[in-house]
């Protein structure tokens, strides 16, 4: 019996070691990490250069509280990240994870509004479905019913607009009018809430777990930026999953002309070596806050030198190995091969993604977009089948967390053609078994 509090009753094999894209349990069984954990391990496991950088830092210090000392590691990583940001975003605040980064971004936006005499602005609009973290503040902007509903009495839920799920609505994502259709819902919501009360709009440039690698339709991102400018609303890009090269550029938002005011990052910049995240804000927001007395916010491990040393080495590896380029090239191949699986397996109703953030969605009918019966728990069952075959993938439910099943395929950015072959073979075999299992239920339905 374990004293650890696991999420469910089931237990998993004990991890023994991990190298590159592979992981081994205590029994010697090998798994291909086809989801980079939870879309975290962008540079792969046990990179020798990162481990060496961590060792060097450990020999100096493993902790230095940010109110007592500056550290070389945190200053160097801040400079490196600022150098990879859009123009003006040059102030970095370190945290330990994605939820903390989102909280920090929202608090920075609020304190900027107070420091500049815009006290009435406090509402942060987000999308539904969406996922921005598990703390109460991050849950308030999360549009995922199964995760947020239990805690609704404990938080002040923020306004939502529909995510641009053109494929479900029968709209052409390559038609600019589609993008404008969804973006204009933001303007309507700002006006409905009262423009003077709206502080910010937060979104993932490419959807993560809640929408399964949803790529915005043509024109959407640019119109979002225009609307935010029109009403003085800050634009917060949640790059927790898309950042650090995952979509083929260092930030996912670089694919579009939509300059953020605040960027929040985690996952890939620590790449699983240490807990690490960051909030990067435009200097024009930070200076008034500092002049007004400082940022009233912080975490014990913010700017931890060991974490920052690891993060700096991770960024070095992303650049040295040209992993953004590899994510683009391998991602194009992966998407093409997922489309091949879609032609073979009728239960795949959609394939989407950018770079190595890709997904496919199960449907019982492609024409009507009807999901599989939710009682099948397809999103979990398929993951279990693939796991038993030595392939790790990630899943969630597309339709507010209640139904609609998608599978995220997001291997480390070091993936090569041989790895892609293994992934597709594993998915294909898993789809065959899964389809055979659910066929009686679909036939009866």
PAMI-42495 format. One line per 8 residues: for each residue x negated, y negated, z of C-alpha. Coordinates in steps of 0.02 Angstrom, whole numbers, plus 32768, in hexadecimal, padded with zeros to 4 digits. Layout:
N
X,Y,Z ~ ...
// end
This chain:
445
8000,8000,8000 ~ 7FBD,7F56,7FCF ~ 7FC7,7EBB,803B ~ 7FCC,7E4E,7F9F ~ 8074,7E02,7F73 ~ 8090,7E3B,7EC0 ~ 8114,7DED,7E51 ~ 8174,7E90,7E42
8173,7F40,7E88 ~ 8109,7F8A,7DFC ~ 804D,7F9B,7E0C ~ 7FC9,7F8D,7D84 ~ 7F22,7FE4,7D6B ~ 7E8E,7F9C,7DCA ~ 7E1E,7F31,7D5C ~ 7D68,7F6B,7D57
7D16,7EF8,7CD8 ~ 7D36,7E88,7C41 ~ 7CC6,7E5C,7BAE ~ 7CF2,7DF4,7B16 ~ 7DA3,7E22,7AE1 ~ 7DA7,7EC6,7B42 ~ 7DD1,7EF8,7BF4 ~ 7DB9,7F9D,7C4F
7E14,7FE6,7CE4 ~ 7DC8,8051,7D6E ~ 7DF3,80EF,7D0E ~ 7D8C,80B3,7C79 ~ 7E1F,808C,7C09 ~ 7E03,7FFC,7B90 ~ 7E80,7F73,7B66 ~ 7E77,7EEE,7AE0
7EA8,7E48,7B2D ~ 7F20,7E0F,7AA5 ~ 7F65,7D7F,7B0B ~ 7EC6,7D3A,7B5C ~ 7F16,7D64,7C02 ~ 7F9C,7CDE,7C0C ~ 7F51,7C81,7B78 ~ 7EBC,7C54,7BE6
7E1D,7CAE,7BB1 ~ 7DFA,7C49,7B14 ~ 7D41,7C74,7B09 ~ 7D56,7D29,7B3E ~ 7D20,7D82,7BDC ~ 7C76,7D83,7C33 ~ 7C1E,7D0A,7BBF ~ 7B67,7D0F,7BF5
7B48,7C55,7BDC ~ 7BDB,7C25,7C4A ~ 7BA9,7CA0,7CD1 ~ 7AF7,7C5B,7CCD ~ 7B37,7BA8,7CDE ~ 7BA1,7BDC,7D72 ~ 7B0B,7C31,7DC3 ~ 7AA1,7B95,7DAE
7B28,7B2B,7DFF ~ 7B42,7BA7,7E8D ~ 7A8A,7B97,7EB7 ~ 7AA4,7ADB,7ECC ~ 7B50,7ACC,7F1B ~ 7BFC,7B1C,7F0D ~ 7C60,7A8E,7F5B ~ 7C52,79D4,7F6F
7CEE,7975,7FA1 ~ 7D14,78ED,7F24 ~ 7D29,7867,7FA9 ~ 7C7D,788D,7FEE ~ 7C12,78AC,7F54 ~ 7C0A,789B,7E99 ~ 7BC7,7936,7E41 ~ 7B66,7947,7DA0
7BD5,79D4,7D65 ~ 7C77,7972,7D75 ~ 7C2D,78D5,7D27 ~ 7BE7,7937,7C94 ~ 7C88,7997,7C73 ~ 7CEF,78F7,7C80 ~ 7C7E,78A4,7BFF ~ 7C89,793A,7B8C
7D47,7944,7B97 ~ 7D5B,7888,7B7F ~ 7CF1,7899,7AE2 ~ 7D6C,7919,7A9C ~ 7E07,78B1,7AC0 ~ 7E66,7838,7A50 ~ 7E26,7785,7A5B ~ 7E44,7732,7B02
7E5F,77D0,7B69 ~ 7DBF,77C7,7BCC ~ 7DF1,77D9,7C83 ~ 7DEF,788B,7CC4 ~ 7E3B,78CF,7D65 ~ 7E11,7985,7D8C ~ 7E88,7A04,7DD8 ~ 7E8E,7AC1,7DEC
7F1B,7AF3,7D76 ~ 7FA3,7AC6,7CFC ~ 802C,7A9F,7D79 ~ 7FB6,7A2A,7DD7 ~ 7F87,79D6,7D33 ~ 803D,79B7,7D06 ~ 8061,7972,7DB5 ~ 7FCA,7900,7DA4
8002,78C1,7CFA ~ 80B0,7896,7D36 ~ 806E,7841,7DD3 ~ 7FF2,77DB,7D6E ~ 807F,77A2,7CFC ~ 80EA,7770,7D91 ~ 805F,7713,7DE9 ~ 8037,76B6,7D49
80EC,767E,7D3E ~ 80E7,7640,7DF1 ~ 8040,75E8,7DD7 ~ 8084,758B,7D40 ~ 812B,7555,7D8A ~ 8195,75DB,7D35 ~ 81DB,7623,7DD6 ~ 827D,765B,7D83
8224,76DD,7D18 ~ 8220,778A,7D68 ~ 8276,7807,7CF5 ~ 8209,7880,7C94 ~ 8265,78CA,7C00 ~ 8233,7978,7BC6 ~ 8278,79FD,7B53 ~ 82E7,7A94,7B69
82A8,7B18,7B65 ~ 81FD,7AEA,7BA7 ~ 8182,7B1D,7C2D ~ 810E,7AA3,7C85 ~ 80E1,7AFB,7D27 ~ 8123,7B4B,7DC6 ~ 8111,7AC1,7E49 ~ 81B0,7A61,7E70
8179,79C8,7E0E ~ 8148,7A2E,7D76 ~ 81E7,7A96,7D84 ~ 824C,79F5,7D7E ~ 8212,79DC,7CCA ~ 821A,7A95,7CA0 ~ 82AE,7ACE,7C39 ~ 82B1,7B87,7C61
834A,7BB8,7CC5 ~ 830E,7C59,7D14 ~ 8276,7C01,7D5F ~ 82C2,7B5A,7D91 ~ 8373,7B85,7DC7 ~ 8348,7BD8,7E6D ~ 82F1,7B3A,7EA5 ~ 836D,7ABA,7E5F
83A8,7A7E,7F0B ~ 82F3,7A5A,7F3B ~ 82C5,79E7,7EAC ~ 8304,7958,7E40 ~ 8318,79A1,7D93 ~ 82E4,7930,7D03 ~ 8341,790E,7C5F ~ 8329,7987,7BCE
8338,7982,7B11 ~ 8342,7A1B,7AA1 ~ 829E,7A67,7A67 ~ 828E,7A61,79A9 ~ 82BB,7B17,798A ~ 82E4,7AFF,78D3 ~ 82DA,7BB9,78AD ~ 8369,7BDD,7927
83D1,7B4B,78EA ~ 83C3,7B7C,7833 ~ 835F,7AE1,7804 ~ 82C6,7AD3,7797 ~ 822D,7AAA,7802 ~ 81D2,7A6C,7767 ~ 8257,79E8,7744 ~ 822B,7940,7793
82E2,7922,77B7 ~ 82E0,79B7,782C ~ 8252,796C,7891 ~ 82AA,78C4,789B ~ 834C,791B,78CF ~ 82FB,7965,796A ~ 828E,78CF,7993 ~ 8322,7858,798C
8371,78BD,7A18 ~ 82EA,7872,7A86 ~ 831F,77C2,7A58 ~ 83D4,77ED,7A7C ~ 83A4,7833,7B26 ~ 833B,7799,7B52 ~ 83CD,7729,7B29 ~ 8448,7797,7B88
83D9,7797,7C24 ~ 83B1,76DE,7C15 ~ 830D,76B0,7BC3 ~ 82D0,7650,7C5C ~ 82DD,76EE,7CC5 ~ 8278,7761,7C52 ~ 81C2,7773,7C81 ~ 817E,77F9,7C0D
819E,7886,7B94 ~ 813D,7928,7BAD ~ 812A,79B1,7B2B ~ 80B8,7A3C,7AEF ~ 807C,7A14,7A3E ~ 8092,7ACD,7A14 ~ 810A,7B29,7A85 ~ 80C6,7BA1,7B06
811B,7C29,7B69 ~ 81CA,7BDE,7B68 ~ 81DD,7BCD,7AAB ~ 815A,7C47,7A6E ~ 80DC,7BE5,7A06 ~ 815F,7B6D,79C0 ~ 8111,7AF9,793F ~ 816B,7A51,7930
81C3,7A2B,788B ~ 817C,79AF,7810 ~ 8185,78FB,784C ~ 81B6,7926,78FF ~ 8117,78F7,795A ~ 80FD,7853,7900 ~ 81B1,781C,7920 ~ 81A0,784B,79D8
810D,77D4,79E6 ~ 816F,774A,798F ~ 8201,775E,7A05 ~ 8193,775C,7AA0 ~ 8140,76BC,7A62 ~ 81E9,766C,7A3E ~ 8227,7683,7AF1 ~ 8185,7677,7B53
818A,772F,7B80 ~ 80E4,7788,7BA2 ~ 80BF,7825,7B3E ~ 8075,78B5,7BA2 ~ 802D,7945,7B3E ~ 802E,79E8,7B9D ~ 7F94,7A3B,7B54 ~ 7F84,7ABC,7BDE
7F9B,7B49,7B61 ~ 7F74,7AF3,7ABC ~ 7ED4,7A9B,7AF1 ~ 7E1E,7AD4,7AE9 ~ 7E29,7B11,7A36 ~ 7EBE,7B87,7A40 ~ 7F1A,7B41,79A8 ~ 7E7F,7B1F,793F
7E5A,7A6F,797E ~ 7E19,7A41,7A2A ~ 7EC4,79F8,7A54 ~ 7F63,7A38,7A05 ~ 7FA2,7987,79E8 ~ 7F11,7966,7971 ~ 7F76,79BD,78E9 ~ 7FEB,7928,78E6
7FDF,786B,78ED ~ 8029,785C,799B ~ 7FB0,780C,7A15 ~ 7FD6,783C,7AC9 ~ 7FCA,77C7,7B5D ~ 7FA1,7855,7BD4 ~ 7F5F,7905,7BB3 ~ 7F6B,7993,7C2F
7EFC,7A2C,7C18 ~ 7ECE,7ACE,7C70 ~ 7EC4,7B85,7C3C ~ 7E47,7B80,7BAC ~ 7DCF,7AFF,7BF6 ~ 7DAB,7B74,7C86 ~ 7DC8,7C0B,7C17 ~ 7DEC,7C79,7CAD
7D41,7C66,7CFD ~ 7D7F,7BF1,7D85 ~ 7E21,7B93,7DAB ~ 7E11,7AEE,7D4E ~ 7E80,7A6B,7D01 ~ 7E7C,79B3,7CD6 ~ 7EEB,791C,7CBC ~ 7EA0,78A1,7C3F
7EF0,77F5,7C36 ~ 7EDC,775C,7BCC ~ 7E6E,76DA,7C21 ~ 7EF6,7658,7C0F ~ 7F62,76C0,7C86 ~ 7EDC,76E6,7D05 ~ 7E95,7637,7D1F ~ 7F37,75E9,7D62
7F4D,767E,7DD8 ~ 7E9D,7669,7E1C ~ 7EB6,75AD,7E2E ~ 7F56,75CE,7E90 ~ 7EFB,7636,7F12 ~ 7ECF,76DA,7EBD ~ 7F1F,777B,7E85 ~ 7F89,77B9,7F17
7F70,786F,7EED ~ 7EEF,78F9,7EFA ~ 7EC2,79AE,7F1A ~ 7E3B,79FB,7F88 ~ 7DE3,7A50,7EF6 ~ 7DF0,79C0,7E7B ~ 7D4A,79B0,7E22 ~ 7D00,7A4B,7E74
7C4C,7A54,7E34 ~ 7C4F,7B10,7E14 ~ 7CF1,7B03,7DB1 ~ 7CB0,7A6F,7D4E ~ 7C0B,7AC5,7D28 ~ 7C6D,7B59,7CE4 ~ 7CDF,7AE5,7C80 ~ 7C4B,7A8A,7C34
7C00,7B30,7BFE ~ 7CA7,7B66,7BB4 ~ 7CB0,7AC7,7B4B ~ 7BFC,7AE7,7B15 ~ 7C2F,7B95,7AD8 ~ 7CC8,7B53,7A7C ~ 7C58,7ADA,7A1E ~ 7BBF,7B4B,7A07
7C26,7BDC,79C2 ~ 7C97,7B69,795C ~ 7D2E,7BBB,79AB ~ 7DAA,7B3A,796C ~ 7D7E,7B6D,78BA ~ 7D88,7C25,78E8 ~ 7E32,7C0A,7939 ~ 7E6F,7BBD,7896
7E29,7C45,7826 ~ 7E59,7CD9,7893 ~ 7F00,7C88,78BC ~ 7F2E,7C7B,7804 ~ 7F04,7D33,77EE ~ 7F64,7D64,7889 ~ 8000,7D05,7853 ~ 7FF8,7D57,77A7
7FEA,7E04,77F5 ~ 8078,7DE2,786E ~ 80E2,7DB5,77D7 ~ 80AF,7E5E,7791 ~ 80F3,7EB1,782F ~ 8192,7E4C,781C ~ 81AC,7E95,776E ~ 8197,7F43,77B7
81FB,7F31,7858 ~ 82AA,7EE7,784A ~ 82B7,7EB8,7901 ~ 8236,7E2E,78E7 ~ 829F,7D97,78BB ~ 821C,7D0F,78BA ~ 815F,7CF8,78B8 ~ 810F,7C52,78E7
8078,7BFC,7930 ~ 7FDC,7B97,7910 ~ 7F28,7BD1,7920 ~ 7F1F,7C5E,799F ~ 7FC0,7C2C,79F6 ~ 803A,7C9F,799A ~ 80DA,7CFB,79BF ~ 8164,7D64,7975
8218,7D6A,79B0 ~ 828D,7DFE,79B7 ~ 833B,7DEE,796F ~ 83C6,7E6C,7954 ~ 83F9,7E0E,78B7 ~ 8388,7D9B,7853 ~ 8417,7D45,77F9 ~ 847A,7D15,7894
83DF,7D04,7902 ~ 8438,7D6E,7985 ~ 83BF,7DA6,7A0D ~ 83AA,7E58,7A48 ~ 8421,7E88,7AD5 ~ 83D4,7E39,7B70 ~ 83F2,7ED7,7BD5 ~ 836A,7F2C,7B70
82E8,7EBA,7BC0 ~ 828C,7EC6,7B1B ~ 820B,7E42,7B48 ~ 81CE,7EA9,7BDB ~ 81E4,7F56,7B91 ~ 817E,7F2D,7AF5 ~ 80F0,7EE7,7B5E ~ 80EE,7F87,7BC5
80E9,7FF5,7B29 ~ 8059,7F91,7ADF ~ 7FFC,7F94,7B86 ~ 8009,8052,7B8B ~ 7FB8,8053,7AE0 ~ 7F28,7FE6,7B1B ~ 7F66,7F3E,7AD6 ~ 7F8E,7EAC,7B49
800E,7E2E,7B08 ~ 807C,7DAC,7B5E ~ 8137,7D93,7B58 ~ 81C4,7D21,7B8E ~ 8278,7CFC,7B5F ~ 8295,7C73,7ADF ~ 8345,7C3E,7B0C ~ 8336,7BE6,7BB3
82E6,7C7F,7C00 ~ 838C,7CDB,7BFD ~ 8384,7D39,7B57 ~ 8325,7D3E,7AB3 ~ 827F,7D9A,7ABB ~ 81DA,7D60,7A73 ~ 812C,7DAB,7A79 ~ 8094,7D38,7A80
7FF7,7D77,7A27 ~ 7F69,7D04,7A5B ~ 7EC0,7D5D,7A61 ~ 7E1F,7D05,7A97 ~ 7DDA,7C8C,7A16 ~ 7D43,7CFE,79FB ~ 7DB3,7D7F,79A6 ~ 7D76,7DC8,7900
7DC1,7E2F,7873 ~ 7DA2,7ED4,78CC ~ 7DFD,7E95,7965 ~ 7E8F,7E5B,78F9 ~ 7E99,7F0A,78AD ~ 7EA7,7F54,795C ~ 7F2B,7ED5,798F ~ 7F98,7EF5,78F8
7F86,7FB1,7907 ~ 7FB8,7FA7,79BE ~ 804C,7F37,7998 ~ 8085,7FA6,7909 ~ 8080,8044,7972 ~ 80D8,7FEB,7A01 ~ 8160,7FAA,798C ~ 8180,8059,794B
8195,809F,79FA ~ 81FB,800C,7A36 ~ 8271,8012,79A0 ~ 828C,80CC,79B9 ~ 82B7,80AD,7A70 ~ 8336,8023,7A52 ~ 8384,8069,79B3 ~ 8410,80C6,7A0D
8441,8027,7A6C ~ 8440,7FBD,79CD ~ 84A3,803F,796D ~ 8525,8049,79F8 ~ 852F,7F8A,79FC
// end
